[in-house]
């Protein structure tokens, strides 16, 4: 009986942890506007594009060309 109670408690704790993580992820998704897989792909592309532009600018600044 005590093993059954321990397993029930572990199950409850896992469910609570998952619910808290999900609530946090939903809040972040709302803040960032990233809700779908397509949104993730869009954000990754934007990030890469910005990094490429920053790298090009840094390279031009180092070489003195613009």
JOURUR-V727504 format. One record per residue. N is the residue number from 1. SS is DSSP state (A for helix, B for strand, O for the rest). PHI is phi in whole degrees, 0 to 359 (NA if undefined). OMEGA is omega in whole degrees, 0 to 359 (999 if undefined). Layout:
# JOURUR-V727504
n->N ss->SS phi->PHI omega->OMEGA
n->N ss->SS phi->PHI omega->OMEGA
This chain:
# JOURUR-V727504
n->1 ss->O phi->NA omega->181
n->2 ss->A phi->294 omega->177
n->3 ss->A phi->294 omega->176
n->4 ss->A phi->298 omega->178
n->5 ss->A phi->295 omega->178
n->6 ss->A phi->298 omega->179
n->7 ss->A phi->294 omega->177
n->8 ss->A phi->297 omega->179
n->9 ss->A phi->295 omega->178
n->10 ss->A phi->300 omega->179
n->11 ss->A phi->297 omega->178
n->12 ss->A phi->299 omega->180
n->13 ss->A phi->297 omega->178
n->14 ss->A phi->298 omega->180
n->15 ss->A phi->296 omega->179
n->16 ss->A phi->295 omega->179
n->17 ss->A phi->298 omega->179
n->18 ss->A phi->297 omega->180
n->19 ss->A phi->297 omega->178
n->20 ss->A phi->295 omega->179
n->21 ss->A phi->297 omega->180
n->22 ss->A phi->297 omega->179
n->23 ss->A phi->299 omega->179
n->24 ss->A phi->296 omega->181
n->25 ss->A phi->296 omega->178
n->26 ss->A phi->294 omega->178
n->27 ss->A phi->295 omega->178
n->28 ss->A phi->295 omega->178
n->29 ss->A phi->299 omega->178
n->30 ss->A phi->296 omega->181
n->31 ss->A phi->294 omega->186
n->32 ss->A phi->265 omega->182
n->33 ss->O phi->77 omega->180
n->34 ss->O phi->256 omega->184
n->35 ss->O phi->239 omega->185
n->36 ss->O phi->238 omega->176
n->37 ss->A phi->298 omega->178
n->38 ss->A phi->297 omega->177
n->39 ss->A phi->297 omega->179
n->40 ss->A phi->298 omega->180
n->41 ss->A phi->299 omega->179
n->42 ss->A phi->299 omega->181
n->43 ss->A phi->295 omega->179
n->44 ss->A phi->297 omega->179
n->45 ss->A phi->297 omega->178
n->46 ss->A phi->298 omega->180
n->47 ss->A phi->299 omega->180
n->48 ss->A phi->297 omega->179
n->49 ss->A phi->298 omega->179
n->50 ss->A phi->297 omega->179
n->51 ss->A phi->294 omega->178
n->52 ss->A phi->297 omega->179
n->53 ss->A phi->296 omega->179
n->54 ss->A phi->296 omega->179
n->55 ss->A phi->295 omega->179
n->56 ss->A phi->297 omega->179
n->57 ss->A phi->297 omega->179
n->58 ss->A phi->296 omega->180
n->59 ss->A phi->295 omega->179
n->60 ss->A phi->295 omega->180
n->61 ss->A phi->292 omega->180
n->62 ss->A phi->294 omega->184
n->63 ss->A phi->272 omega->179
n->64 ss->O phi->80 omega->178
n->65 ss->O phi->255 omega->177
n->66 ss->O phi->211 omega->999
